[in-house]
Amino acid sequence: MGLMDRLLGKGGAGATRAAAAQGPQSTLGSPQSVRKEVARLAVREALRHNGIPAQWIRSEALTTAAPGRETGVHVRLVVQHWDARLMLHAVALQDAIEKRIATLDPEAGQWLMGLSWQFALDDAAACPALPHPGSWTSGPGDSPAAPAVDPQGAGVPAGEPPVEREKRAELERLLSARDAQFGSDEEGGDGFGKTQPMPFEKTQPITALDLPTVHAFEKTQVMEHGRAYQKTQPMPPSERSDDPG
């Protein structure tokens, strides 16, 4: 005998006699009431199995009708205690609840209309605020800083689109960080300091006295050979010989 049979009072002759002896109020009522009880039971067991305190989440089984389907049950999970881990594992917890409902009633796919989440916190001060809009599409660890709000609107063009405003704020943040880095380098002495002009002394002319004597160049002298060639002189007429012989 399954759980649904026990909830519906289909326990055989012994169960029928016991129900008749206790009166008509011993049964849970209509099949829709049984389905709601199955949904609530599945939520309690899923929370207990995963170590989540039962008072953190309350389940509400709601009668729901959809076109082309018979009346079913919609399960609403009401969060009463804030814990960031609940949202981190909400998908896995919902999947565990749906599997538990299907285990308790294999025909749950015909009447289970879905699950939804609702927050009913007594104190929402511990919940984080919304991050910067650009953080949803930026990479991990690369969230842009929120742009500074200028009450006078100075430096911000009128009618500038939000995307351009974010780009402008990001550029200003990068420039400010780079200026701060350069300033810290100069104070610590690890970076490049301010460029100083190199002093030049007055140029002095070099005199002959400053040159070493050994390397001084003397006046060029004509080299004399053993057989030098002198200038050709004309022969006198007396020494000429007209006789060709």
Disulfide bonds with the S-S distance in Angstrom:
none
